[in-house]
Amino acid sequence: MRIKYVLILLTLCLTMPQVAIAQKKKEVAIQLYSVRDLINKGGDLNQILKNLADMGYTSVETANYNDGKFYGKTPREFKQMVEKNGMTVLSSHCSRGLSDEELASGNLTEALKWWDQCIAAHKTAGMEYIVTPYLSVPNTLKDLQTYCDYYNEIGKRCKAAGLKYGYHNHAHEFKKVEDKELMLDYMLQHTNPEYVFFQMDVYWVVRGQNSPVDYFNKYPGRFAMLHVKDHREIGQSGMVGYDAIFKHTEQAGVRHIVAEIENYSFPVEESVKRSLDYLLESPFVKASYSK
């Protein structure tokens, strides 16, 4: 009988690490801007993607769409490279701003031609989401309204192609336009939820002296994606309050989380791995938000 118990204990000891590993498997995308130093110095993109997948990242968000290509690869080549390394292509940061003439006239014809080509390339690359990553504070509410109309039309075209379109915030969107309206609130109120979602960067909301949870409650369901970021590695600063944020993801409408690491305390690959490990080991982060 004693031998039987010893065998049971040995079996448990051998299987527990495997169970722990399985429990740690979570859907976490990485914004490839996080490894820009490796890519920009001529690093092997295929090897970089493989290393990210080996760490446990499950999908990628790009930040290098240009002339119909992603990191110098055609949409099809990029999709194949990502998938070959065991990840999926989730989303992309790209934008086409409006000229002064376009803002003044409200004529979006040329801008939308660019977007038609952009959307086609992203669809071929297997993207689910396209995100505009930045808009300077407009001089007038009229200009901001023109951008809201523009984003609604882009979102409408994305939806027709089977993609979703969103906007990613920084801290400056918490400034007032014409000393009247907070930029972010105006955008949330004047874009159509059917066509435009918001990718909340939780770090920049906090740096803008606001509460992500307050925005989840005020605009429920608008935040289909979260950019999970910190001053350096995720969880490093202690200032963001991730536990409270992740308790309210259902209210926010979150479907995906994307890690972005802009500054480092360690070599790049160690930094992005430590950031992922923080999310994998945090009990408040679910295995998936898309299921």
N, C-alpha and C positions, 0 to 999 in steps of 0.2 A: 504493500500500500504506500509506504514511504517513497519507494522508487517511482511509483505512479505520480505522486505529487511533485517530485523533483522534475520529472519529465514535463509536466504541465507548466511548472514555473519557467523552465528553460524555453518552452515553446512561446510563452507570453513575452519573455524577454527578447526573443528573436523577432517576434512580430510587432511589438510595440513601436520600434522606430519606424517601420513601414507604415503603420497606422498614423503616426504623427506626421510623416511626410505627406500622406494622402490628405490629412486634415488641413495641412498648410496650403494646399493647392487652391489658388484663388485667381479670378479673372482680373488682372491688372495690366493696363496698357502703359506704354512708355512713350512720352513725347521725345522724338529723336533729337530735338534741340538739346536734350540732356547730354548727348554724346557728341555734340558738335565739334568739340576739340579733337576728338579722334577722327571724325569724318573729314574735317577741314584740313587736317595734317596729312591727308592722303591715305588714311587707314583703309583696310580692305572692308568694304561695306558688308560683304557676305559674312566675313568672320565676326564683325561687330554684331550683326543680327544673331548669329549663332550663339555668341557669348551671352547676349541678353536673354535669349530663349533658355539657355542652360541655367541662368540665374532663377528663372521662373516667370518672367514676363510672358504674357499670352498674346499680346497684340501691340501694334505700333500706331502712333500718330505722327505724320510727317510734318516737316516745316521747311520744305525745300522744293515746292512746285515752281517750275520755271520752263517756259517754252514747251509746254506739253509733256515735260519729263519730271521724274522724281529722283533727285540725287544723280542726275545724268542718265537714268535708266528710263526706257519707255514704260508706260503704265503696265503693260503686260509683263515686261521683264522684272519690274519691281515687285509686282504681285507674286510672281513665281519664286523670286528670291526669298521673300518673307515667308511664304508658305512652305518652301523647301526646308526652312529652318524651324518649322513647327509653330509659327505664330500666324496670326491673321492681320490683314490690313483693316484697321478700324476707321481712322479719321485723318483729316488733313487740315493744317492751318495755311490758309492762303487768302489773298485779298486783291481787290482792284479798286483803288480809291477813285473818287470823282474829282475832275478838274474844276477850277473856279468857274469855267464856262458852263460845265455840266450842272454845277450847283446852282448857278444863277438862272439857267434856263429850265432846269428840271428835265432836260432831255437825256434819257438814259440809254438811248439806242446803241451807241458804240460800246458802252460799258457792258451792256447785256449780251452783245455779240461775243465779247471776251468770255463772259460767264458760260455761254452755251458751249464753247470749246472746252472750257475748264471742267464743266460738269461731265461732259462726255469722257474726258481723260480720267477723271476720278472714278467714274462708273467702271471703266475698263480695268482700273487698278484694284477694283474690289472694295472701294470705300463705302462705308455706311453713312458717314457724316463729313460735311465740309464746314469749317469754322473760320470766320473772319476774326483774326487775333487782335486787332487794334483799330481804334478810331480816335484821333485827337479830339479834344473838346471843341466842338464847332463854335463859331463866333455868334451865331444866332439860333433861335429855336426854329426858324424857317429852314436853315441848313440841316439841323438835326432831324426835322420832319422829312426832308428830302432823303436823308440817309435811311430813315425808317421805311419810307416807301420803297426805296431801292432794295433794302434787305427783304422786305415782304415779297418783292418780285423775284429776287434770287431764290428765296425759299420756295416760292411757288413752282419755279422751274426745276429746282432740286426734287421736290416732291413728285413732279410729273416723271422724273427719271428714276424714281425709286430711292432717292437719297434724302437726307435731312440736313437742314442748314441752321447754323447757330452763330452766336457772337460770344467771344471770350473777353472778360473784363480784366482791367488792371485796377489801380487805385484812383486814377484821375477821373473815372466815371462818377465818383462821388462829389465832384464839383458841380456848382450850379451854372447853367447856361443863362446868360443875360441876368444873372443874379435872381432867377425866378424858379427854375426847375432843376432838380438833380438829374444829371445826364442819364444815369443808369435807370432810374425810375421812369423817366420819360420814355426811354427805349422799351422798357418792359410793357409800358402802357400803350405804346403806339406801334408795336409790331404784333402781327397776328400769330397767336400760339399755334395755329394750324400750319404755319410756314416757318416760324423762327423760334428756336429754343435758345437757351443761354447755357454756356459752359462756364460755370462759376469757378473762378480761381480763388480758392478759399483763403490763401495767403494774402492775396492782394485786397480782398474784402477786409480782412483784419487790419492790414496796413492802412487801408482807407478809413480806419476807425469805425467800422461797422460790424454787425453780427451776421454771419452766414445764416444762422437759424432764424433770425428776424426776417430775412429775405425769403427763406423757405416758407415761413408762415404767411407773409404778405403776398407772395406770388406762388402759390402752390402749383406744383406740376410743371413749372417753367424750366427747371434745371436738369435736363436730361443727362448731362455729363458734369463731372467735377474734375477740375485740375487740382490734384493734391500736391501741395508744394510747401516749402518752408524756407527759412533764410538760407540754409544750406541743405544738409540731408533731412529727409522727412522725419519729423519727430525731434529734431535736434534742438530747436529753440525753446520749446515748451510754451510758446505764445499762441498757438493756433487753436487749441481746444478741439482736437479731432474727435474725441469721444462724444462730445455733444453734437458735433456736426453729423457724424455717422449714425447717431440715434434718430436723426430726422430725415434720412435719405428718402424714405417713402413719401413723406410730405412734399419733399422737393421734386420728386419725379425722377430721381437718379436711375439711369440705366447702365452707365459705365463710369469707371474711375480711371483717371490717367495720371500717372506720376510724372512730375516735371522737376528736374533738379538743375537749377541755374548756376549755383555757386557750390564750391566743394571745400571740404576740410581734408579730403583724401584724394588719391588718384581717381580719375573719373570712374573707372569701372568699379572700384571699391565703393565709391560714393553712391552710385546708382544701385549697387547690390545691397548696401546697408539700408537704403531707403525702401527697397522692396521688402527686405527682411522685417522692417518695422511694420509694414502693412500686413505681411503674412502672419506675424506673431501677435498682432493686435486683435483681441477677441471681439472688438466692436466692428471690425471690417468683415462683411459677409463674403462667402465664397463667390457669389455672383449677384449682380444686380439686374441682369438681363433675362433671368428666368423666373 
